[in-house]
Amino acid sequence: VVIEINGEWIAEMASTSNPLREKMSLFWHDHFACKPKTSHMAASYLELLRKQALGNFRSLLHGVAKEPAMLLYLNNQQNRKGQPNENFAREVMELFTLGIGKYTEEDIKESSRAFTGWAIGADKSFKLNERQHDSGSKTFFGETKNWSGEEIIDRILEEKDAAEYVSRKIARYFLGKPPSEKLQSSLTKTFYEGDYEIAPVLLAIEDSKEFWSEEIIGQDILSPVELLVRLERDFRLSAENNFYRIAIQKSLGQILFQPPNVAGWPSGKGWIDASTLPTR
């Protein structure tokens, strides 16, 4: 069950020899917020996040878009020729790549047709259902042709706004606040010209004066999962069972594989209120 994978991931984060990979996997789990319905889907989704956590965002995005857990969570199994469901296409642009205001409603409608027929096969992996796929002409970002879902994703990443949006979110994750415009401009350039390689962005953040400033060091408020991992690692604690870990996550407001909505969890002071502070 998903509870077991939850506990196994907490234990791995607490004992890993590669903490940056696990930290970025947790970041991507929030960025690509998803509620897997089965343990098989959760394991597949987590394996992808770990594989590309420090790798390439383009590859990660293509992979997540075809993960059964994500296809179900964003209702793409209901996206069929003649009856397009726009949810998946909307979130790919609004939450995963560009942010609000960088596309039109028509772009959403047309791109959703490119994702028709993206489904889950009998072997529980991605399958393109040709009979439900709309192979007609579609106009996306002003260009008309028979767009495929893969081409839509690659076209989105041609927009420098995508590199800015994602790298800004990564920087905020490590700095605890938005980066300066000077640093952000550098991160956007690094990410975009590096064809969305993730590691160079992380190195650029680490090399920045902002990362090492007194204003930043020691000011971050750990998420509930990060707090639980820190306790298990630093005090060498171990859970009697995974329900213990789930209970703590639930009381503090963050359960792995159970984000509150498609936008993911809060951050910073969003973790602190009259209920959670005494528990922490």
N, C-alpha and C positions, 0 to 999 in steps of 0.2 A: 504494500500500500504506500501512498505518498508519504505517510507519517514516517515510515522507515527511511525513505530517501532524505526526508527533512533532517532526521537525526544523524544519518550518515554524513550529510554535507556539513552540519555543524561540527561534528567530530573531525572531519577532514580539515576544515578551516582552522580548527584549534591546534592541529598537530602537523600541518603541512610544512614542507621545506620550501614551498613556493607561495608565500602569503600574498604576494602581489597578484598572482594569477587568480587566487580565490577572491581577493578583494575586488578585482575587476569583473569576475564572474558574477559577484553579488551586484555590482553596479549595472551590468547588462541585464540581470534579472529584473531590476527595477526599471531600466530603460525600455526593455521589451516585456513589460508586465504581462503576466500570463498565469492562468489557473489550469494546469494540466488535470485532466479528468481521471487518468489512470497512472499507476506507477511506471508503466512502460513509456507513456508519453512524457512523464516528468524526467525519467532517466535519459531519454533521447534529447530532450530540450536542454538539460543541464550539461550533458556531454558536449553539445554544440557550443554552449556558452564558454565552457572551459577550454575547448579546442581553439577558439578564436578570441579568447579574452584579451590576449596581448598580440593578436595577429592582425587581421585585416577586416575593417568594418564592412567593406563591400561584400566580402565572402560571408561574414556573419549575418548581414542583412538578408542576403539571398537565402541563406540557410534557415534563418528564423521564419522567413516568409513561407517556407515549405514545411515547417514543423507541424505535425498533426495537432499538437496542443494549441498552437497559435491559430491554425485554420479553424479549429472548433471554437476557440475563445472569441474570435472576432467574426464568427458567423459566416465564414466563407463557404462552408458546406451548403449554405442556402443561396450561393451566388451562381445563378444559372443563366444560360442564354435566354434572352427575352424577359428575364425577371432578375436583373442584377441587384445584388445586395452591396451597398456602398460602404459598409462599416470597415472592412479590411482596407480598402483603398484609401479611405479617409485617414485612418490611423497611421498608415505607412508614411503619409506626408506630414500630418499634424504632430504626431508624437515621436516617430522614429527618425525623421530626416530633416524636415524643413521648418516646422513650427507654424503657428497660425499666421495667415495672411500672405503666405508665399505661393499660393495657388488659388484657383477659382473653383467654384462649385461645379462648373462644367468639366474641369480637369478631373474632379473626383468621379463624376458620372461616367466619363469616357474611359478613365483608367480602370474603373470597377469592371467594365466589360472585358478588359484584358485578363482579369483574374477569374473570369467565369470558368467553371470546370476544374479549378484547383481543389482537389479533394483528397480523401484518404482511401487507399486501396485495401484489399483484403488482408495484406500482410502488415497493416497498420502504419505504412509509410506513405509518403506523398505520391499521388497519382494524378495525371491530367486526364480528366474525363472528356474525351474529344466530342462526344455527343452533346455535352452541356457547355462546351466552350464557344464563345462568340468570335468567329474568325473574320468578321466584317471590318470595314475601315473605321478607325477611331481617330479623333482629333485630340491630341494631348500636347500641352505647351505650344500650341499653334501649329503643330505638324500632324498631317493626316496620313495614316497608313494602317496596315493591319498590325497594330502593336501587340506584342506578347507581354505577359506579366514580367518576364525577365528583362525585356527591353524597357519597360516602364521604370523598373528599379534603377537600371543603369542610366536612364535619361535623368531621373531625379538627382542622381549623384554627380551629374555634369554641372549642377547648380552649385555655385560656391557657397550659397546660403546653407546648404546641407553640411558642409565642412565647418562652417561657423557655428551652426546650431549644436552639432554633436560635440565638437571640441570645447565649446563653452560649458556644456553640461559636465563634461569630464573634468574640466578645470575647477568648476564649482564644487564638485565632489571631493577633490583633494584640498582645495583652499578653504572650503567652508563658506565662501562668498564669491560673487562674480569676479572674474579677473579684471585687471585694468584693461583699457582699450588697447594699449600698446602691446601687452602680453597676448590679448585675444587676437589681435591682428597677426601676430607671429604664429600663433597656434593654428589659425585658420589656414595660413599660407603653407605651413608644414604639413598639415593634414591633407589639404587639397592637392598640392604638388607631389605629395608622396603616395598618391592614389589610395588614400584612406588607411595607410598603415598606422596602427594604434601606438606601438612602442615609441616611435619618435615624438609623438605628442606628450607621452608620459615623461620622457627624458627632458623635453623642453620645459615642462612644468617644474620638474625637479631642479633644473638648472636656473630657474628664475629666482630673482631676489624676493618676490612675493611669497614663494613657498617657504622660505627660511626667515621671513620677517617675524618679529615679536608679536605683531598683531595677529598672526596666524597660528603660531606654535602654541599648542595646549588649549586652543579655543574651540576645537571641534566637539560637537555633541554626538556621541556614538549612537547609531541606530540600535534598537533592541537586539538584533542579531549580532551586531558587532560587539555589543556589551557582553552578551552571553558567551561569545567566542573568546573575548578577552579574559573573562572570569575562568573559563575552562583551561585556557592556555597558561595564564600567569600564575594561577593558584593550583594548577595541575588537578583540577576537579574532573570528575567523570560522572555522567548521569547513570542512575540505576536503570532507567529505561527512557525511550524516546518521548513518552507522554510527559515526562518532567520538562523536557526541552520545549515541547509544544505549549505546556501550561505557562511557562515564563514568556514565551513569545506572544501568546494570546493576551496575557495580563498587561504587557507593555505595548501591544498594538502592531506587531509585525510578525506574521507567520509566513515562513518561506512557502512559495508556491500558492499563496493566498493573498495577492495584492488587493487592496480595497476597491480598485477600479482600474481602468485601462491606463490611467496616467501614473500609476504606481503609488509609492508611499510618500509621506511628507519628509522633510529633512530639517536638520538644525534644531531650532527651538520648537519646531512642530512636534518633536517627540516629547516635549515637556508640558505637562498640565497638572492640575491638582490631583488627578488620579494616578498618573504614571510616575510622578516624581518620588512619592514615598515608596513605591514598589522598587524603583531603581535603587 
